[in-house]
């Protein structure tokens, strides 16, 4: 199936990192009927408002990239907010898409849906086979519920609703607020500011031993369009690079790209989170897609984006 260039496509969460990347890629491919709403214009937690929006706009395809997101600190501090907001968004958008007869919906999740100690690399079949990582359990449970909801509408109503599970993301429009950001943008901001202020060291949470996989958001956007056209099945499908790096080595790489000459000081009293989180991406690669942006090149672009857009960035 090829996405028609004149199809009515709704990108939920178009101002976020993922949604804005999907929107860029759709525009670049020549899609003309792109539907968006800011959170001020449409509160996706409001069921009545969402259903009215779907009735009025009648989207044919939906990319569900809207979510409340954050790192370990934000997830641990506001678990009720992460549960309520993400459950509400998923329930309302997926149900409205069903009622409106949307042709296809792609639901974006997260690799945190998998058990904390899942066998590495993590296969899609690992879902619901063990305990979750406590520091982001609220977010993970909401994302698992969204996958289940998509699958149930597929089973009961024949809806072509699919779920993609990206690994850790980074790129343009990332969140650089140190109280809510993920590890890579936090490292970039800390190193850039330390370099500018000529600080002697940068403090980094945890021991540096956990391993993480990082995918540039432009790669994810390309994967989302690919899956929308070429994938239809229940359950999650992983999207990643198939390679990971320790937080310590990541910090050293960011330090090199930024040009910060001070010391890196790791604080083992801070939580590490999941020990390792590497996705098995053999399924999507077998379909013909693989990531293209090398990590160091992606970090260079991200550092430049942060420096150029600091006034407008989420800091």
C-alpha positions as a Python dict, from the first residue, in 0.01 Angstrom:
ca = {
    (1, 'X'): (0, 0, 0),
    (2, 'X'): (128, 346, -96),
    (3, 'X'): (13, 649, 101),
    (4, 'X'): (-174, 866, -153),
    (5, 'X'): (-27, 1215, -178),
    (6, 'X'): (-376, 1365, -144),
    (7, 'X'): (-478, 1153, 158),
    (8, 'X'): (-599, 1329, 470),
    (9, 'X'): (-327, 1254, 727),
    (10, 'X'): (-345, 1354, 1094),
    (11, 'X'): (-19, 1380, 1287),
    (12, 'X'): (-100, 1388, 1659),
    (13, 'X'): (177, 1558, 1853),
    (14, 'X'): (322, 1742, 1554),
    (15, 'X'): (520, 1991, 1763),
    (16, 'X'): (708, 1722, 1953),
    (17, 'X'): (1036, 1571, 1838),
    (18, 'X'): (877, 1265, 1676),
    (19, 'X'): (566, 1431, 1535),
    (20, 'X'): (760, 1720, 1382),
    (21, 'X'): (1000, 1476, 1214),
    (22, 'X'): (709, 1275, 1068),
    (23, 'X'): (553, 1599, 944),
    (24, 'X'): (882, 1705, 778),
    (25, 'X'): (911, 1373, 599),
    (26, 'X'): (549, 1375, 483),
    (27, 'X'): (592, 1725, 341),
    (28, 'X'): (917, 1627, 172),
    (29, 'X'): (737, 1340, -2),
    (30, 'X'): (469, 1578, -133),
    (31, 'X'): (174, 1505, 95),
    (32, 'X'): (-60, 1803, 89),
    (33, 'X'): (-354, 1732, 325),
    (34, 'X'): (-173, 1726, 657),
    (35, 'X'): (-389, 1784, 964),
    (36, 'X'): (-242, 1917, 1289),
    (37, 'X'): (-358, 2071, 1615),
    (38, 'X'): (-155, 2209, 1904),
    (39, 'X'): (-237, 2090, 2255),
    (40, 'X'): (-390, 2435, 2316),
    (41, 'X'): (-620, 2391, 2016),
    (42, 'X'): (-715, 2030, 2096),
    (43, 'X'): (-673, 1861, 2434),
    (44, 'X'): (-632, 1495, 2341),
    (45, 'X'): (-725, 1400, 2697),
    (46, 'X'): (-1077, 1530, 2630),
    (47, 'X'): (-1279, 1251, 2468),
    (48, 'X'): (-1564, 1471, 2345),
    (49, 'X'): (-1324, 1721, 2188),
    (50, 'X'): (-1125, 1446, 2015),
    (51, 'X'): (-1435, 1277, 1870),
    (52, 'X'): (-1569, 1611, 1742),
    (53, 'X'): (-1231, 1684, 1582),
    (54, 'X'): (-1232, 1347, 1401),
    (55, 'X'): (-1588, 1404, 1281),
    (56, 'X'): (-1499, 1747, 1142),
    (57, 'X'): (-1159, 1667, 988),
    (58, 'X'): (-1225, 1305, 880),
    (59, 'X'): (-862, 1192, 865),
    (60, 'X'): (-791, 878, 662),
    (61, 'X'): (-453, 800, 819),
    (62, 'X'): (-326, 878, 1169),
    (63, 'X'): (23, 894, 1317),
    (64, 'X'): (-21, 888, 1696),
    (65, 'X'): (297, 1057, 1821),
    (66, 'X'): (139, 1265, 2098),
    (67, 'X'): (249, 1172, 2450),
    (68, 'X'): (371, 1304, 2780),
    (69, 'X'): (738, 1205, 2784),
    (70, 'X'): (1040, 1250, 3009),
    (71, 'X'): (1346, 1089, 3162),
    (72, 'X'): (1400, 904, 3490),
    (73, 'X'): (1346, 1212, 3711),
    (74, 'X'): (1022, 1321, 3542),
    (75, 'X'): (881, 967, 3535),
    (76, 'X'): (965, 907, 3900),
    (77, 'X'): (831, 1244, 4017),
    (78, 'X'): (501, 1255, 3825),
    (79, 'X'): (382, 893, 3779),
    (80, 'X'): (12, 980, 3810),
    (81, 'X'): (43, 1248, 3540),
    (82, 'X'): (230, 1011, 3309),
    (83, 'X'): (-34, 741, 3360),
    (84, 'X'): (-341, 962, 3318),
    (85, 'X'): (-220, 1174, 3028),
    (86, 'X'): (-83, 889, 2817),
    (87, 'X'): (-375, 655, 2883),
    (88, 'X'): (-623, 931, 2799),
    (89, 'X'): (-447, 1029, 2477),
    (90, 'X'): (-428, 669, 2355),
    (91, 'X'): (-785, 579, 2449),
    (92, 'X'): (-936, 889, 2290),
    (93, 'X'): (-739, 897, 1965),
    (94, 'X'): (-754, 523, 1895),
    (95, 'X'): (-1127, 500, 1974),
    (96, 'X'): (-1210, 810, 1768),
    (97, 'X'): (-1007, 668, 1477),
    (98, 'X'): (-1215, 350, 1499),
    (99, 'X'): (-1547, 537, 1513),
    (100, 'X'): (-1448, 756, 1218),
    (101, 'X'): (-1337, 455, 1010),
    (102, 'X'): (-973, 565, 973),
    (103, 'X'): (-800, 346, 711),
    (104, 'X'): (-479, 303, 910),
    (105, 'X'): (-332, 423, 1239),
    (106, 'X'): (28, 398, 1354),
    (107, 'X'): (67, 409, 1733),
    (108, 'X'): (410, 515, 1861),
    (109, 'X'): (529, 347, 2179),
    (110, 'X'): (865, 310, 2351),
    (111, 'X'): (1120, 40, 2425),
    (112, 'X'): (1042, 85, 2797),
    (113, 'X'): (737, -140, 2744),
    (114, 'X'): (966, -442, 2772),
    (115, 'X'): (1064, -616, 3099),
    (116, 'X'): (1354, -461, 3288),
    (117, 'X'): (1564, -776, 3263),
    (118, 'X'): (1451, -892, 2920),
    (119, 'X'): (1694, -1106, 2724),
    (120, 'X'): (1913, -888, 2500),
    (121, 'X'): (1864, -789, 2226),
    (122, 'X'): (1494, -755, 2307),
    (123, 'X'): (1254, -933, 2073),
    (124, 'X'): (894, -820, 2030),
    (125, 'X'): (782, -1144, 2195),
    (126, 'X'): (932, -1028, 2527),
    (127, 'X'): (632, -800, 2587),
    (128, 'X'): (449, -885, 2914),
    (129, 'X'): (693, -1161, 3012),
    (130, 'X'): (843, -995, 3323),
    (131, 'X'): (849, -697, 3563),
    (132, 'X'): (897, -347, 3421),
    (133, 'X'): (1165, -94, 3515),
    (134, 'X'): (1022, 82, 3825),
    (135, 'X'): (1148, 430, 3731),
    (136, 'X'): (926, 452, 3421),
    (137, 'X'): (658, 194, 3496),
    (138, 'X'): (370, 446, 3477),
    (139, 'X'): (465, 549, 3123),
    (140, 'X'): (532, 191, 3015),
    (141, 'X'): (195, 59, 3137),
    (142, 'X'): (14, 333, 2944),
    (143, 'X'): (209, 249, 2628),
    (144, 'X'): (138, -124, 2670),
    (145, 'X'): (-232, -44, 2706),
    (146, 'X'): (-220, 147, 2376),
    (147, 'X'): (-68, -153, 2197),
    (148, 'X'): (-334, -381, 2344),
    (149, 'X'): (-608, -140, 2240),
    (150, 'X'): (-482, -129, 1881),
    (151, 'X'): (-468, -509, 1873),
    (152, 'X'): (-819, -547, 2013),
    (153, 'X'): (-968, -309, 1755),
    (154, 'X'): (-786, -516, 1491),
    (155, 'X'): (-930, -841, 1630),
    (156, 'X'): (-1284, -725, 1704),
    (157, 'X'): (-1340, -469, 1429),
    (158, 'X'): (-1078, -547, 1163),
    (159, 'X'): (-905, -211, 1206),
    (160, 'X'): (-558, -174, 1051),
    (161, 'X'): (-399, -26, 1363),
    (162, 'X'): (-27, -94, 1414),
    (163, 'X'): (226, -14, 1689),
    (164, 'X'): (592, 81, 1641),
    (165, 'X'): (835, 68, 1935),
    (166, 'X'): (1134, 297, 1886),
    (167, 'X'): (1444, 282, 2099),
    (168, 'X'): (1589, 597, 2267),
    (169, 'X'): (1545, 891, 2031),
    (170, 'X'): (1731, 1216, 1975),
    (171, 'X'): (1743, 1497, 1720),
    (172, 'X'): (1576, 1830, 1632),
    (173, 'X'): (1308, 1952, 1876),
    (174, 'X'): (1442, 1733, 2158),
    (175, 'X'): (1374, 1825, 2521),
    (176, 'X'): (1676, 1988, 2687),
    (177, 'X'): (1510, 2067, 3020),
    (178, 'X'): (1734, 1895, 3274),
    (179, 'X'): (1432, 1817, 3495),
    (180, 'X'): (1254, 1631, 3217),
    (181, 'X'): (1504, 1533, 2949),
    (182, 'X'): (1652, 1199, 2852),
    (183, 'X'): (2020, 1119, 2888),
    (184, 'X'): (2157, 1231, 2548),
    (185, 'X'): (2004, 1582, 2533),
    (186, 'X'): (2094, 1625, 2901),
    (187, 'X'): (2457, 1540, 2826),
    (188, 'X'): (2463, 1774, 2527),
    (189, 'X'): (2325, 2067, 2727),
    (190, 'X'): (2553, 2007, 3025),
    (191, 'X'): (2865, 1980, 2808),
    (192, 'X'): (2784, 2284, 2592),
    (193, 'X'): (2715, 2501, 2897),
    (194, 'X'): (3022, 2369, 3080),
    (195, 'X'): (3241, 2445, 2779),
    (196, 'X'): (3102, 2798, 2753),
    (197, 'X'): (3145, 2862, 3127),
    (198, 'X'): (3485, 2688, 3133),
    (199, 'X'): (3371, 2462, 3419),
    (200, 'X'): (3622, 2206, 3555),
    (201, 'X'): (3383, 1911, 3543),
    (202, 'X'): (3037, 1785, 3444),
    (203, 'X'): (2832, 1567, 3676),
    (204, 'X'): (2654, 1269, 3520),
    (205, 'X'): (2384, 1060, 3685),
    (206, 'X'): (2461, 696, 3771),
    (207, 'X'): (2762, 473, 3730),
    (208, 'X'): (2796, 505, 3353),
    (209, 'X'): (2770, 128, 3308),
    (210, 'X'): (2413, 95, 3166),
    (211, 'X'): (2399, 48, 2791),
    (212, 'X'): (2157, 229, 2563),
    (213, 'X'): (2067, 231, 2194),
    (214, 'X'): (2009, 565, 2020),
    (215, 'X'): (1809, 632, 1703),
    (216, 'X'): (1800, 964, 1521),
    (217, 'X'): (1443, 1090, 1495),
    (218, 'X'): (1475, 1137, 1117),
    (219, 'X'): (1544, 764, 1090),
    (220, 'X'): (1234, 696, 1300),
    (221, 'X'): (1019, 923, 1081),
    (222, 'X'): (1134, 736, 772),
    (223, 'X'): (1056, 407, 947),
    (224, 'X'): (706, 527, 1039),
    (225, 'X'): (622, 608, 677),
    (226, 'X'): (774, 276, 572),
    (227, 'X'): (563, 82, 824),
    (228, 'X'): (247, 272, 736),
    (229, 'X'): (287, 150, 379),
    (230, 'X'): (435, -197, 426),
    (231, 'X'): (339, -344, 764),
    (232, 'X'): (13, -475, 903),
    (233, 'X'): (12, -705, 1207),
    (234, 'X'): (-83, -714, 1572),
    (235, 'X'): (168, -647, 1847),
    (236, 'X'): (469, -415, 1851),
    (237, 'X'): (742, -392, 1590),
    (238, 'X'): (1081, -265, 1708),
    (239, 'X'): (1254, 32, 1544),
    (240, 'X'): (1621, 89, 1628),
    (241, 'X'): (1978, 62, 1510),
    (242, 'X'): (2064, -278, 1656),
    (243, 'X'): (2371, -128, 1828),
    (244, 'X'): (2416, 12, 2180),
    (245, 'X'): (2674, 206, 2382),
    (246, 'X'): (2749, 249, 2752),
    (247, 'X'): (2647, 577, 2912),
    (248, 'X'): (3014, 636, 2999),
    (249, 'X'): (3124, 593, 2636),
    (250, 'X'): (2831, 807, 2522),
    (251, 'X'): (2941, 1085, 2759),
    (252, 'X'): (3296, 1064, 2622),
    (253, 'X'): (3162, 1085, 2266),
    (254, 'X'): (2947, 1391, 2347),
    (255, 'X'): (3247, 1546, 2522),
    (256, 'X'): (3454, 1497, 2206),
    (257, 'X'): (3189, 1641, 1974),
    (258, 'X'): (3120, 1942, 2200),
    (259, 'X'): (3486, 2008, 2271),
    (260, 'X'): (3450, 2016, 2650),
    (261, 'X'): (3792, 1974, 2808),
    (262, 'X'): (3695, 1922, 3174),
    (263, 'X'): (3638, 1602, 3370),
    (264, 'X'): (3336, 1372, 3365),
    (265, 'X'): (3219, 1290, 3719),
    (266, 'X'): (2971, 1005, 3761),
    (267, 'X'): (2737, 1006, 4062),
    (268, 'X'): (2661, 644, 4164),
    (269, 'X'): (2403, 761, 4420),
    (270, 'X'): (2175, 853, 4128),
    (271, 'X'): (1960, 584, 3962),
    (272, 'X'): (2096, 396, 3662),
    (273, 'X'): (1762, 273, 3533),
    (274, 'X'): (1750, -43, 3323),
    (275, 'X'): (2094, -211, 3296),
    (276, 'X'): (2069, -265, 2921),
    (277, 'X'): (1806, -191, 2658),
    (278, 'X'): (1897, -306, 2307),
    (279, 'X'): (1621, -386, 2061),
    (280, 'X'): (1619, -680, 1823),
    (281, 'X'): (1543, -508, 1492),
    (282, 'X'): (1564, -816, 1269),
    (283, 'X'): (1190, -803, 1199),
    (284, 'X'): (1184, -452, 1048),
    (285, 'X'): (1515, -511, 872),
    (286, 'X'): (1369, -822, 709),
    (287, 'X'): (1095, -598, 568),
    (288, 'X'): (1363, -382, 404),
    (289, 'X'): (1426, -92, 645),
    (290, 'X'): (1737, -7, 846),
    (291, 'X'): (1869, 303, 1023),
    (292, 'X'): (2106, 531, 831),
    (293, 'X'): (2233, 809, 1064),
    (294, 'X'): (2559, 715, 1247),
    (295, 'X'): (2557, 811, 1617),
    (296, 'X'): (2851, 1053, 1609),
    (297, 'X'): (2711, 1232, 1304),
    (298, 'X'): (2369, 1252, 1468),
    (299, 'X'): (2520, 1395, 1787),
    (300, 'X'): (2707, 1658, 1581),
    (301, 'X'): (2379, 1766, 1422),
    (302, 'X'): (2203, 1769, 1761),
    (303, 'X'): (2473, 1981, 1924),
    (304, 'X'): (2452, 2229, 1639),
    (305, 'X'): (2071, 2234, 1659),
    (306, 'X'): (2082, 2300, 2034),
    (307, 'X'): (2333, 2584, 1997),
    (308, 'X'): (2132, 2742, 1713),
    (309, 'X'): (1789, 2703, 1873),
    (310, 'X'): (1861, 2743, 2241),
    (311, 'X'): (1626, 3039, 2277),
    (312, 'X'): (1333, 2837, 2142),
    (313, 'X'): (1434, 2491, 2268),
    (314, 'X'): (1267, 2325, 2564),
    (315, 'X'): (1526, 2410, 2829),
}
